[in-house]
C-alpha cells in the first residue's frame, strides 16, 4: 500500500505546487497592472526600458519583416495569378501582415530577443541579491524594477509590430512591383480600398498589445521566480521562450476566433 500512497502524495504535492505557482503569478500580474499608473508617473524609467526593449530589437524586427514581405510577395503573386487576380497582391500582403503575421511573428521575435534579456537581467539581480538589498532598504523591487519594464514592454511591442508590418509591405511592394512587374497603382489602390482601419488595423493593434503584455509578464515572472543560481537563470531563460511562444500562438487562435465571431 505504500507504493500507491506515495504516488498519490507526490501527485497531490505537485498539483498543490502548480496551483500555488499559478496563484503567485496571478497576484504578480494584478500588482503590475495596478502599478501601471505609478510607473507612467516616472516615465524616465519607462523610456529607458522602451529604448532597451524596442530599439535593441529594431534591427531583427526590420530585417525579418522585410524578408517576410519578400516571401509574401512571391507566394501571393503566384497564387493569385492562377485566378487572374494578381492586382490584389497589395491587399493580400497588407491583410496578411496587419491581421496576423505582424503581431504574431513580432511577438515571437520579441520573446526571443527582449524576453530572454528581461529574464536574464531580473534573474541575475536576484542571484546577486540586489532585489533583497532593495527590500532591506525599504524599496519595493516590484514597483522600482519590474513595473517600469512591464510598461516598457507593453508600449514597445505594438510599435515593433507596426514597424514589422510597414517594412513587410515595402518588401512585398519591392518584389511584386519592381521585380515581378505588378502595376504599382493597382497594388496600392487595392490595399487602400480593402484594408479597414478598425476591423483590420485595430484588431492587429489589439493583438500586439495582448502579446506584449503576455511576453513581458512571462519574462518578468520567470526572472523573479527563478532559482538564484546560474543554472536557475539559464532554465528560467529557456522557459521564457517556450512559455511565451506557446502563449502567443494560443492567444492568437483565441483572439482571431473572437474577432471574426463579433
N, C-alpha and C positions, 0 to 999 in steps of 0.2 A: 504493500500500500504506500510505502514511502516514495516509490517512483512517480506514480500519478499525482501524489500530493505535492511533491517538489515541482513537478511540471506545472501544476495549477498555480502554485505560489509564484513561480517565475513569470508565468503568463500574467498574473494579476499585478505583479510588480512592474512589468514592462508597460502594461496598459495604464497603470497609475502614473508612471513616469511620463508617458506620452501625453496624458491629459494635463499633467502639471506643466509640461513644456508648452502645450497649446495655450493654457491659461496665462502663463508668463508672457508669451508672445502677444496675446490679445491685450493684456494690460499695458505692455510697452507701446503697442500701436495706438491705443487710446490716449496714452500720455503724450506721445509725439504729436498726434493730431491736436490735442489741447494746447500744446506749446507752439503751434504754428504762428499765432499772432505775436507771441513774445519773441520768437525768432525773427519775424519780419521787422519788429521794432529795433533789432540790432542788425540791420541789413548789411553792414560791412562784413560780418561773419558769413552771412549767406552769400554775398557776392564773391567772397574768396572761394567758397565751395562751388559756386556756379563756374568760376574760372577753372578750378581744379577738375571738376567732373565734365564740364562741357567743352572748354577749349582744348583740353588734352585729349578728348575723344573726337575732335572735329576731323582730324585727318583720316582716321579709319572710317568714319561715317561718310565723309565726302567721297573717298575712293570707292567704298563699297556701293554707295548709291549710284555712282557713275557707271560701274560695271553692271549693276543690276539693270539700269536703264538700257545699256547696250544689249543685254540679253533679251529684255522685254521687246526692244525694237526689232531684233531679228526674229524671235519666235512669233511675236504678234503679227509681223508683216507676212510671214509665210503661212500662218494660219488664216488670216483674213483674206489673203489673196485667193484662197480656194473658193471663197464665196463672193468674190468681186467687191470686197469692202475694204480694200487697203487704205482708202482715205480716212477710215475710222481708227487708224493706228494711234493718233494722238489721244483720242478718247480712251482707248484700251490701256495705253501706258499710264495716263493720268489716274484713271479709276483704280488700276491695279496698285499703284503706289500710294495714293491718298487713302484708300479704304483699308488696304490690307498690308502690303509689303512694307510700306514706310514705317508704320508703328511697330510691326512685329519684328522685322529684321533689325531696326534700330534698337529695340529693347533687348534683343539677343546680343547684339554687339555691345550695348551699354552694360549688360550684365557681365560680359567677359572682360571689358576694359575698366569701367568705373566701379562696378560692383565688387570685383575682386580687390581693387585698390582700397575701397572703403573697409572691407572686411579685414584686410591685412593691416590697415592703419589702426583701426579700433582694437584688433587683437594684439598688436604689438604694444599699444598703450596699456592694455590690460595686463599683458605679461610683464611689462616694465613697471607695473604698479603705479602708473600715472593716474589712472582713474581712482584708485584707492587713495592716493595722495590728495586728489581734489576733494574727495569726501572728508578726509581728515581736516581740510581747510574750510569746511562748510560750503564747498562749491558743488552744486549738483551736476554730475557729469552728463546726465541725460539732457539737461537744459543747455549746458555750455558746449558739449561736444556733439551729441547725437542730433539734437533738434536742428541746428544750422545745416548739417549735412543732409538731413531728411528733406528740408525745404529746398536746398540747393539741387538735389536730385529731382525733386518734384517739378522744379522750374526748368532744369536743363534738358530733361528728356523730351518734352514737346518741341522745344527749339531744335534739338538734334533731329527729331523726326521730320520737322518741316524742311530742314536742310537736306536730309536724305531724299525726300520726295522731290524737291526742287532740282537737285542735281540729277536725280534719276530721269526726270522729264527732259532735261537738257541732253542726257545721254541717249534717250530714245529718239529725240529730235535729230541728233547728230547721225545716228545710224539710219533712221528712216528717211530723212530729207537729204542729208549730204551724201550718204553712202549708197543708199538704195535708189533714191530719186522720187520719193513720195512728194506730192505737191505741198509746199510749205503752207499755203493758205488753207488748204483742206485740213492739214494736220492741226493747225492752231484753232481754226473755226470749229471743227468738230469737238475739240477739247473744251473750248469756251462755252459751246452750246449744250454740252452733255454733262458737265460737272456742276453739281449743285452745291452751293456754299454750305447749306445747313445739313442736308442729308448725307453728303459725301465728305466734304472737308470737316464739318462739325463732328461727324462720327469718328473720323480719324484722329481728331484732336482729343476727343473723349478717351479713345483707346490709348493714346500716347500718355495721357495724364494717369490713367489707371495703371498702365505698365510701369511708368516712372515711380509711382508710389509703391508698387509691389516690389520691383527690383531693389529700390533703395532701402525699403524696410527689411527685406530679406538679408541684404548685405549688412546692415547695421545690427540686426538681431543676431546673425551668426558671429559677427565680431564681438558683440557684447556678451554673448553666452559661451564663447569658446573656452577651452582649457588654456590656462596661461602658460603654455609651453610652445616651443617651435612646432612640434608635431600637431598640437591642438590648433594652432593658427593655420597650418597647412591644410588640415582636414576641414576647417571652417571655410577656407577659401574655396576648396573644391565643392563643398556643399552649397555655397552661394551660387556658383554657376549652374549646378544641377537643379536645385530647387527653383531658382529664378527662371530658368529656361522652361521647366515644366509648368510653372505657374503662368508664365506669359502665354504659352500655347493653349493651356486650358482656359484661361480667361478670354483669349481671343475667340475661341469657339462660343463661349457663353455670351460674350458681348455681341458677336456677329448674329447669333440667333435672336437675341433680344432686339437688336436694331432692325433686322429685317422683319420681325413679327409686329413691330409697332407701326 
